[in-house]
Amino acid sequence: MTTQRERLQWYLDAEKKILMQQAVETAEGEKLTFASLATVRREIERLQQVISRENQGGRRSMIRRNYLE
């Protein structure tokens, strides 16, 4: 099972390859080309937000747990 960070890194690498006009193939066999760049960038943004929320949530829950103890 891949983590959100691993997925983000895959999409960042895919974005670089696409910008160098190389096709990228997903695990499902889908080819990503320059026409897919907007989709790749949206997924990068989404994953960055998910990771950011996870990081913030982790700290908040620690604070909450400490406050309740």
N, C-alpha and C positions, 0 to 999 in steps of 0.2 A: 504494500500500500504506500503510495507516494504522499509526501507531506505537501502542504500549501507552498512552502518555500521551494521545494523541488519542482513543483509545477510552475511556479513563477520563473525559476531559472531556465526551465525548458522554453517557456514563451519568450524570455529575453534573448536566449540563443537563437530561437526561430526568427525573431524580429531582425537580428543582425544578419542572418543568412538571407532573409527575404530582401533586405536592403542591398545586399551584395548580388541581388538578382539570382539567387539560388532557390530552388524549390525545396520545401521541407515536407516530409511525410509524417503524419501523425501515427500513433499506435493503431488506429482504426484503418489506416491505409489511405486517408484523405490527403491530397496534395494541397499544401498552402503555397500560394504564389503572391506576387505583388498585389493582386486583386484582393487577397485575404488580409492585407496589412491592417486595415481598420479593425477587423475582428480580433486579430492578435493583440493589438494595442488596447482594445476594450477589456480583453481578458487579463492583460497585465495590470491595468488599473483596478479591476475588480479584485484580483488576487492581492494586490498591495493593500487595498482597503480591508480585506478579510484578515490579513496578517496584522495590520495595524490595530484592528479591533481586538484580535486575540491577545496581542501584547498589552493593550490597555485593560482589557477585561481581566487578565491574569493579575495585574497589580491591584485593580479595584477589589477583586475578590479577596486578595490577601489583606488589604486594608480593612474591608468589611469583617472578615473573620477575626482579625486581631481586635477590632473595636468591640465585637460581641463577646469576646472572651474576658 
